[in-house]
């Protein structure tokens, strides 16, 4: 089972992030400490504005902490890298490229041989079930299909860590459920470390081995909840007593932080 390794893949060491907004300092993160194991699936939940996306951007190398460090395999992160694949809520596909060329884009940047690019592109098209749409353009795809392309593109460059910022947040319930199942299957097969942000507590429990609950701004880790429900997890899993108890507990903790923001 993925995630059983004790090797620390990502270490977040007392990270603080301060933004200057119209001359005022806004503390987004204030002393975040977290270790993510190799091949582990971690979900992060918390009220809006608690710094979830800021933390993901720092791990991705798209932003830098004001203090503290983020380490990947013991080495400081000092910018974006192909060892980290990122999937956002907005699909960020190149509209002028076909599905297969969107997926191949990162592979070409790495200088991969043409035949290898074609082989890897075909592999991930098949994994996300879009082989018959290889020649289609993003405008011809549904929202769920676009997100599959984004996930395939992220996986194709063979990242060691997959960072996902509410990738299914804009999708309808049926498509969201389908992509959750597909993501879990791909994660177990490909053995990646996953850091997944969501507002949906049910989604976090279905996907994660551990759920990180963040406090209201300034963002800190309020609690880390172990999810010991065995895989594979299905829609029937949501009816189990263990799932319902976890859902009620985690939602209660998040709601406390939501109320703190409202004060």
ROFI-311472 format. One record per residue: x, y, z of N, C-alpha, C in turn. Coordinates in steps of 0.1 Angstrom, whole numbers, plus 2048, in hexadecimal, padded with zeros to 3 digits. Layout:
<pts>
((X; Y; Z); (X; Y; Z); (X; Y; Z))
...
</pts>
This chain:
<pts>
((808; 7F4; 800); (800; 800; 800); (809; 80C; 800))
((805; 816; 7F7); (80D; 823; 7F7); (80C; 82A; 804))
((816; 831; 808); (816; 839; 814); (81B; 832; 820))
((81F; 825; 81F); (824; 81E; 82A); (832; 821; 82E))
((83A; 827; 825); (848; 82A; 828); (849; 835; 833))
((854; 834; 83B); (856; 83D; 846); (85F; 848; 841))
((864; 848; 835); (86D; 852; 830); (865; 860; 82F))
((86B; 86A; 834); (865; 878; 833); (868; 87D; 825))
((85E; 880; 81D); (860; 886; 810); (860; 895; 810))
((857; 89B; 817); (856; 8A9; 818); (856; 8AD; 827))
((85E; 8B6; 82B); (85F; 8BB; 839); (85C; 8CA; 839))
((852; 8CE; 83F); (84E; 8DC; 841); (852; 8E0; 84F))
((85C; 8E9; 850); (863; 8EC; 85D); (860; 8FA; 861))
((856; 8FC; 86A); (853; 909; 870); (851; 914; 865))
((849; 911; 85C); (847; 91B; 851); (83E; 926; 854))
((842; 932; 852); (83A; 93E; 854); (83A; 946; 847))
((82E; 94B; 843); (82D; 953; 837); (825; 960; 83A))
((82B; 96B; 837); (825; 978; 839); (824; 980; 82C))
((818; 984; 829); (816; 98C; 81D); (814; 99B; 821))
((819; 9A4; 818); (816; 9B2; 81A); (80A; 9B6; 811))
((7FF; 9BA; 818); (7F3; 9BD; 811); (7F0; 9CC; 814))
((7F2; 9D4; 809); (7F0; 9E3; 80B); (7F7; 9E9; 817))
((803; 9E5; 819); (80B; 9EA; 823); (809; 9E3; 831))
((800; 9D9; 831); (7FE; 9D2; 83E); (803; 9C4; 83D))
((809; 9BF; 848); (80D; 9B1; 848); (802; 9A8; 84B))
((800; 99E; 842); (7F6; 993; 844); (7FE; 986; 846))
((7FC; 980; 851); (803; 973; 854); (7FA; 968; 84F))
((7FE; 961; 844); (7F6; 956; 83E); (7F9; 949; 845))
((806; 947; 848); (80A; 93A; 84F); (813; 93E; 85B))
((811; 938; 866); (819; 93C; 872); (81E; 92F; 879))
((829; 92A; 875); (82F; 91F; 87C); (829; 912; 878))
((82A; 90E; 86B); (824; 901; 867); (82F; 8F7; 867))
((82D; 8EC; 86E); (836; 8E0; 86E); (82E; 8D4; 869))
((834; 8CD; 85F); (82D; 8C1; 85A); (838; 8B8; 853))
((837; 8AB; 855); (83F; 8A2; 84E); (836; 899; 846))
((839; 898; 839); (831; 890; 830); (839; 884; 82B))
((835; 878; 82D); (83D; 86C; 82A); (83D; 869; 81B))
((846; 862; 817); (847; 85D; 809); (83B; 855; 806))
((834; 858; 7FA); (829; 851; 7F5); (81C; 853; 7FD))
((81C; 85C; 807); (811; 85F; 80F); (807; 868; 808))
((7FA; 866; 80C); (7EF; 86F; 806); (7EA; 877; 812))
((7ED; 884; 812); (7E9; 88D; 81C); (7DF; 898; 816))
((7D4; 89A; 81D); (7CA; 8A4; 819); (7CA; 8AF; 824))
((7C8; 8BB; 81F); (7C8; 8C7; 828); (7BB; 8CE; 827))
((7B4; 8D0; 833); (7A8; 8D7; 834); (7A9; 8E2; 83D))
((7A0; 8EC; 83C); (79F; 8F7; 845); (797; 903; 83F))
((794; 90D; 847); (78B; 918; 842); (792; 920; 837))
((78B; 926; 82E); (791; 92F; 824); (79A; 939; 82A))
((7A5; 93B; 824); (7AF; 945; 828); (7B8; 940; 833))
((7B9; 933; 836); (7C1; 92E; 840); (7CF; 92B; 83C))
((7D2; 92D; 82F); (7E0; 92B; 82A); (7E2; 91E; 823))
((7D8; 916; 820); (7DA; 909; 819); (7E1; 90A; 80C))
((7DC; 913; 804); (7E2; 915; 7F6); (7F0; 91B; 7F7))
((7F1; 924; 801); (7FF; 92A; 803); (809; 91F; 806))
((805; 916; 80F); (80E; 90B; 812); (812; 903; 806))
((807; 8FF; 7FE); (80A; 8F7; 7F2); (813; 8FE; 7E9))
((811; 90C; 7E7); (819; 913; 7DE); (828; 914; 7E2))
((82A; 914; 7F0); (838; 913; 7F5); (83E; 906; 7F2))
((837; 8FB; 7F4); (83C; 8EE; 7F1); (83F; 8ED; 7E2))
((836; 8F3; 7DA); (838; 8F2; 7CB); (844; 8FB; 7C7))
((849; 904; 7D0); (854; 90D; 7CC); (84F; 919; 7C4))
((842; 91B; 7C5); (83C; 927; 7BE); (83C; 933; 7C7))
((83E; 931; 7D4); (83F; 93B; 7DE); (84A; 937; 7E8))
((84E; 941; 7F0); (859; 93E; 7FA); (854; 942; 808))
((858; 93A; 812); (854; 93E; 81F); (85B; 94A; 824))
((854; 952; 82D); (85B; 95D; 833); (866; 958; 83D))
((863; 94D; 843); (86D; 947; 84C); (869; 938; 84C))
((873; 930; 851); (871; 921; 851); (876; 91B; 844))
((875; 90E; 843); (879; 907; 837); (870; 8FC; 833))
((870; 8F9; 826); (86A; 8ED; 820); (874; 8E5; 819))
((875; 8D8; 81D); (87F; 8CF; 818); (879; 8C4; 810))
((87F; 8C1; 805); (87B; 8B5; 7FD); (887; 8AC; 7FD))
((885; 8A0; 802); (890; 896; 804); (89C; 89C; 80B))
((899; 8A5; 815); (8A3; 8AB; 81D); (8AA; 8B7; 817))
((8A6; 8BB; 80B); (8AC; 8C6; 804); (8A2; 8D2; 803))
((8A7; 8DE; 806); (89E; 8EA; 806); (897; 8EC; 7F8))
((88B; 8EF; 7F7); (884; 8F2; 7EB); (887; 901; 7E8))
((88C; 903; 7DC); (88F; 911; 7D8); (889; 915; 7CB))
((87E; 90F; 7C7); (877; 912; 7BB); (870; 907; 7B6))
((868; 908; 7AA); (861; 8FD; 7A5); (86A; 8F2; 79F))
((865; 8E6; 79F); (86E; 8DB; 799); (865; 8D0; 794))
((86A; 8C8; 78B); (862; 8BE; 784); (85F; 8B2; 78E))
((866; 8B2; 79A); (864; 8A8; 7A3); (857; 8AA; 7AB))
((851; 8B6; 7A9); (844; 8BA; 7AF); (83A; 8BD; 7A3))
((82F; 8B6; 7A3); (824; 8B9; 799); (819; 8C0; 7A0))
((814; 8CA; 799); (809; 8D2; 7A0); (7FD; 8D2; 797))
((7F1; 8D0; 79E); (7E4; 8D1; 797); (7DB; 8DB; 79F))
((7D6; 8E5; 798); (7CE; 8EF; 79F); (7BF; 8EC; 79B))
((7B7; 8F4; 7A2); (7A8; 8F3; 79F); (7A5; 8F7; 791))
((7AB; 902; 78C); (7AA; 906; 77E); (7B4; 8FE; 776))
((7B0; 8F9; 76B); (7B7; 8EE; 764); (7C4; 8F2; 75E))
((7C6; 8FF; 75B); (7D3; 905; 757); (7D9; 8FD; 74B))
((7D0; 8F9; 742); (7D4; 8F2; 735); (7D7; 8FC; 72B))
((7E0; 8F9; 721); (7E3; 901; 716); (7D8; 900; 70C))
((7CF; 90A; 70A); (7C4; 908; 701); (7C7; 905; 6F2))
((7D3; 909; 6EE); (7D7; 908; 6E0); (7DE; 8FA; 6DE))
((7DF; 8F2; 6E8); (7E5; 8E5; 6E7); (7DA; 8DA; 6E8))
((7DC; 8CF; 6E1); (7D3; 8C3; 6E3); (7D5; 8BD; 6F1))
((7CD; 8B4; 6F4); (7CE; 8AC; 701); (7DC; 8A6; 702))
((7E0; 89E; 6F7); (7EC; 897; 6F8); (7F8; 8A1; 6F8))
((7F7; 8AC; 6F2); (802; 8B6; 6F2); (803; 8BD; 6FF))
((7F8; 8BF; 706); (7F8; 8C5; 713); (7FF; 8BB; 71D))
((7FC; 8AE; 71C); (803; 8A5; 724); (812; 8A3; 721))
((815; 8A4; 714); (823; 8A3; 710); (82C; 8AF; 713))
((825; 8BA; 716); (82D; 8C7; 717); (839; 8C6; 721))
((836; 8C1; 72D); (840; 8C0; 737); (84B; 8B6; 734))
((847; 8AB; 72D); (851; 8A1; 728); (85B; 8A7; 71E))
((856; 8AF; 715); (85E; 8B5; 70B); (868; 8BF; 712))
((863; 8C6; 71C); (86C; 8D0; 723); (878; 8C8; 72A))
((875; 8BC; 72E); (880; 8B4; 734); (88A; 8AE; 72A))
((887; 8B1; 71D); (890; 8AC; 713); (88F; 89D; 710))
((883; 897; 713); (881; 889; 710); (880; 887; 701))
((885; 87B; 6FD); (884; 877; 6EF); (876; 877; 6EA))
((874; 879; 6DD); (866; 87A; 6D7); (85E; 86D; 6DA))
((865; 862; 6D7); (85E; 855; 6D9); (85A; 852; 6E7))
((862; 857; 6F0); (85F; 855; 6FF); (854; 85F; 703))
((854; 86B; 6FD); (849; 874; 700); (83C; 86E; 6FC))
((83C; 868; 6F0); (82F; 862; 6EA); (82B; 857; 6F3))
((834; 84F; 6F7); (831; 843; 700); (82B; 847; 70D))
((832; 851; 714); (82D; 855; 721); (820; 85D; 720))
((81E; 864; 715); (811; 86C; 713); (806; 862; 711))
((808; 857; 709); (7FE; 84D; 707); (7FB; 846; 714))
((805; 843; 71C); (803; 83C; 729); (7FA; 844; 732))
((7FC; 851; 733); (7F4; 859; 73D); (7E6; 85C; 737))
((7E5; 85D; 72A); (7D8; 85F; 724); (7CF; 853; 727))
((7D5; 847; 727); (7CE; 83B; 72A); (7CA; 83A; 739))
((7D4; 83E; 741); (7D1; 83E; 750); (7C5; 847; 753))
((7C4; 852; 74D); (7B8; 85B; 750); (7AC; 859; 747))
((7AD; 84F; 73E); (7A2; 84C; 736); (79F; 856; 72B))
((7A9; 85C; 725); (7A7; 866; 71B); (7AE; 863; 70E))
((7B1; 856; 70C); (7B8; 853; 6FF); (7B1; 857; 6F3))
((7A4; 856; 6F3); (79C; 859; 6E7); (79A; 868; 6E5))
((79F; 870; 6EF); (79E; 87F; 6EE); (7AC; 885; 6EC))
((7B6; 87D; 6E8); (7C4; 882; 6E7); (7C5; 88E; 6DE))
((7BD; 88E; 6D3); (7BE; 899; 6C9); (7B4; 8A5; 6CC))
((7AD; 8A4; 6D7); (7A3; 8AE; 6DA); (7AA; 8BA; 6E1))
((7A4; 8C6; 6E0); (7A9; 8D2; 6E7); (7A1; 8D4; 6F4))
((7A7; 8DB; 6FD); (7A0; 8DD; 70A); (792; 8E2; 709))
((78F; 8EB; 700); (782; 8F1; 6FE); (777; 8E6; 6FA))
((77C; 8DB; 6F6); (773; 8D0; 6F2); (770; 8C6; 6FD))
((776; 8C8; 709); (775; 8BF; 714); (76C; 8C4; 71F))
((766; 8BB; 727); (75F; 8BF; 733); (768; 8C3; 73E))
((763; 8C9; 748); (76C; 8CC; 754); (773; 8C1; 759))
((76C; 8B6; 75B); (773; 8AA; 761); (77E; 8A5; 758))
((77C; 8A5; 74B); (786; 8A0; 741); (792; 8AA; 741))
((790; 8B7; 742); (79B; 8C0; 743); (7A3; 8BD; 750))
((79D; 8BA; 75B); (7A4; 8B8; 767); (7AC; 8AB; 766))
((7A7; 8A1; 75F); (7AE; 894; 75C); (7BB; 897; 754))
((7BA; 8A0; 74A); (7C5; 8A4; 742); (7D0; 8AB; 74B))
((7CB; 8B4; 754); (7D5; 8BA; 75D); (7DC; 8B0; 767))
((7D4; 8A6; 76B); (7DA; 89C; 774); (7E4; 894; 76C))
((7E0; 890; 760); (7E9; 888; 758); (7F6; 88F; 755))
((7F5; 89C; 752); (800; 8A5; 74F); (80A; 8A5; 75B))
((804; 8A6; 767); (80C; 8A7; 773); (813; 89A; 776))
((80C; 88E; 773); (811; 881; 776); (81C; 87E; 76B))
((81A; 882; 75F); (823; 87E; 754); (831; 882; 756))
((834; 88D; 75D); (842; 890; 75F); (848; 889; 76B))
((841; 87F; 770); (845; 876; 77A); (84A; 87D; 787))
((841; 886; 78C); (845; 88D; 798); (846; 884; 7A4))
((84E; 887; 7AE); (84E; 87F; 7BA); (843; 884; 7C4))
((83F; 890; 7C3); (835; 896; 7CB); (82A; 89C; 7C2))
((81D; 899; 7C5); (812; 89F; 7BE); (80B; 8A9; 7C7))
((80A; 8B5; 7C3); (804; 8C0; 7CB); (7F7; 8C4; 7C4))
((7EC; 8C3; 7CB); (7DF; 8C5; 7C5); (7D7; 8CF; 7CD))
((7D3; 8DA; 7C7); (7CC; 8E5; 7CE); (7BD; 8E5; 7CA))
((7B4; 8DE; 7D1); (7A6; 8DD; 7CE); (7A4; 8D9; 7BF))
((7AA; 8CF; 7BA); (7A9; 8CC; 7AC); (79B; 8C8; 7A7))
((792; 8C3; 7B1); (785; 8BF; 7AD); (77A; 8C9; 7B2))
((77E; 8D4; 7B7); (775; 8DD; 7BD); (76A; 8E3; 7B4))
((76D; 8E4; 7A7); (764; 8EA; 79E); (75B; 8E0; 796))
((75D; 8D3; 79A); (756; 8C9; 792); (749; 8C5; 799))
((740; 8BF; 790); (733; 8B9; 796); (736; 8AD; 79E))
((72D; 8A9; 7A7); (72F; 89F; 7B0); (733; 891; 7AA))
((72C; 88E; 79F); (72F; 881; 799); (73E; 880; 793))
((741; 88B; 78C); (74F; 88C; 787); (759; 88C; 792))
((756; 893; 79C); (75F; 894; 7A7); (762; 887; 7AE))
((757; 87F; 7B0); (758; 872; 7B5); (760; 869; 7AC))
((75E; 869; 79F); (765; 861; 796); (774; 864; 796))
((778; 871; 796); (786; 875; 796); (78D; 872; 7A3))
((785; 872; 7AE); (78B; 86E; 7BB); (790; 85F; 7BA))
((787; 857; 7B5); (78A; 849; 7B4); (796; 847; 7AA))
((796; 84E; 79F); (7A1; 84D; 796); (7AE; 851; 79C))
((7AD; 85C; 7A3); (7B9; 861; 7AA); (7BF; 857; 7B3))
((7B7; 851; 7BC); (7BB; 847; 7C5); (7C2; 83B; 7BE))
((7BB; 837; 7B3); (7C1; 82B; 7AC); (7CF; 82F; 7A6))
((7D0; 83B; 7A1); (7DD; 83F; 79B); (7E7; 841; 7A6))
((7E3; 847; 7B1); (7ED; 848; 7BC); (7F2; 83B; 7C1))
((7E9; 831; 7C3); (7EE; 824; 7C7); (7F7; 81D; 7BD))
((7F4; 820; 7B0); (7FC; 819; 7A5); (809; 821; 7A3))
((809; 82E; 7A4); (815; 836; 7A1); (81E; 839; 7AD))
((819; 837; 7B9); (821; 839; 7C5); (826; 847; 7C6))
((81E; 851; 7C7); (822; 85F; 7C8); (81E; 864; 7D6))
((825; 86E; 7DB); (822; 875; 7E7); (818; 880; 7E3))
((80C; 880; 7E9); (802; 88A; 7E5); (7FE; 893; 7F1))
((7FE; 8A0; 7ED); (7FA; 8AB; 7F6); (7EE; 8B1; 7F0))
((7E2; 8B0; 7F6); (7D5; 8B3; 7EF); (7CD; 8BC; 7F8))
((7CA; 8C8; 7F2); (7C2; 8D2; 7FA); (7B3; 8D0; 7F5))
((7AA; 8D1; 7FF); (79C; 8D0; 7FC); (794; 8D7; 807))
((788; 8DC; 803); (77E; 8E1; 80D); (774; 8D7; 811))
((775; 8CB; 80A); (76B; 8C1; 80C); (770; 8B6; 816))
((76B; 8B5; 822); (76F; 8AC; 82C); (76E; 89E; 827))
((762; 89B; 820); (760; 88D; 81B); (76B; 889; 811))
((76F; 892; 809); (779; 890; 7FF); (786; 88D; 806))
((789; 895; 810); (796; 893; 818); (797; 885; 81E))
((78C; 880; 824); (78C; 873; 82A); (78C; 868; 820))
((785; 869; 815); (786; 85F; 80A); (794; 85D; 805))
((79B; 868; 803); (7A8; 868; 7FD); (7B4; 865; 806))
((7B4; 86B; 812); (7C0; 86D; 819); (7C3; 862; 823))
((7D0; 861; 826); (7D5; 859; 832); (7D5; 861; 83E))
((7D8; 86E; 83C); (7D7; 878; 847); (7D1; 885; 842))
((7C8; 88A; 84B); (7C2; 897; 848); (7C8; 8A2; 851))
((7CD; 8AC; 84B); (7D3; 8B7; 853); (7C8; 8C2; 854))
((7C5; 8C6; 860); (7BB; 8D0; 863); (7C3; 8DD; 866))
((7C0; 8E8; 85E); (7C7; 8F4; 861); (7BE; 8FE; 868))
((7C4; 906; 870); (7BD; 910; 878); (7BA; 91C; 86F))
((7B1; 925; 874); (7AE; 931; 86E); (7BB; 93A; 86D))
((7BB; 943; 864); (7C7; 94C; 862); (7CB; 953; 86F))
((7D8; 953; 873); (7E3; 94E; 86B); (7E3; 93F; 86C))
((7E6; 939; 860); (7E5; 92A; 85F); (7EF; 923; 867))
((7EA; 919; 86F); (7F2; 910; 876); (7EC; 902; 875))
((7F3; 8F8; 878); (7ED; 8EA; 878); (7E6; 8E8; 886))
((7D9; 8E7; 885); (7D1; 8E5; 891); (7D2; 8D7; 896))
((7D0; 8CE; 88C); (7D0; 8BF; 890); (7D3; 8B7; 883))
((7D8; 8AB; 885); (7DA; 8A2; 87A); (7D2; 895; 87E))
((7C9; 891; 875); (7C0; 886; 878); (7C4; 87A; 86F))
((7C7; 86F; 875); (7CA; 863; 86E); (7BD; 85D; 868))
((7BD; 859; 85B); (7B2; 852; 855); (7B6; 843; 853))
((7B1; 83B; 85C); (7B5; 82D; 85B); (7AB; 824; 854))
((7A3; 82A; 84C); (799; 822; 844); (7A1; 81B; 838))
((7A0; 80E; 837); (7A8; 808; 82C); (7A3; 80C; 81E))
((7AD; 80C; 815); (7AA; 80D; 807); (7A7; 7FF; 801))
((79F; 7FF; 7F6); (799; 80A; 7EF); (78D; 810; 7F6))
((78C; 81D; 7F5); (780; 824; 7FB); (776; 827; 7F0))
((76A; 824; 7F2); (75F; 826; 7E8); (754; 82F; 7EE))
((74A; 831; 7E7); (73F; 839; 7EC); (738; 832; 7F7))
((739; 825; 7F8); (733; 81E; 803); (73B; 821; 810))
((748; 824; 80E); (750; 827; 81A); (74A; 833; 822))
((744; 83C; 81A); (73E; 848; 821); (733; 845; 82A))
((72D; 839; 829); (722; 835; 832); (727; 82E; 83E))
((734; 82B; 83F); (739; 823; 84B); (739; 82C; 857))
((738; 826; 863); (738; 82D; 86F); (745; 835; 871))
((750; 82E; 86E); (75D; 834; 86F); (75F; 841; 867))
((75A; 840; 85A); (75A; 84C; 852); (752; 857; 857))
((746; 854; 85B); (73D; 85F; 860); (742; 865; 86D))
((749; 85D; 876); (74E; 863; 882); (75A; 86C; 87E))
((762; 868; 875); (76E; 871; 871); (768; 87D; 86A))
((75E; 87C; 862); (759; 888; 85B); (753; 892; 865))
((74C; 88D; 86F); (746; 896; 879); (751; 89D; 881))
((75B; 895; 885); (766; 89B; 88D); (76E; 8A5; 885))
((772; 8A2; 879); (77A; 8AB; 871); (772; 8B8; 86E))
((766; 8B6; 86A); (75D; 8C1; 866); (75C; 8CA; 872))
((75A; 8C4; 87E); (759; 8CC; 88A); (765; 8D5; 88D))
((771; 8CF; 88B); (77D; 8D7; 88D); (77E; 8E2; 882))
((77B; 8DF; 876); (77C; 8E9; 86C); (771; 8F5; 86E))
((765; 8F1; 873); (75B; 8FA; 875); (75F; 904; 881))
((765; 8FE; 88B); (76B; 907; 896); (774; 912; 890))
((77C; 90E; 887); (785; 918; 881); (77E; 922; 878))
((774; 91D; 871); (76B; 926; 869); (765; 930; 872))
((760; 92C; 87E); (759; 936; 887); (763; 940; 88C))
((770; 93B; 88E); (77A; 944; 893); (77D; 94F; 889))
((77C; 94C; 87C); (77E; 956; 872); (773; 960; 872))
((767; 95C; 875); (75B; 964; 875); (75A; 96E; 881))
((762; 96B; 88B); (761; 974; 897); (767; 982; 894))
</pts>
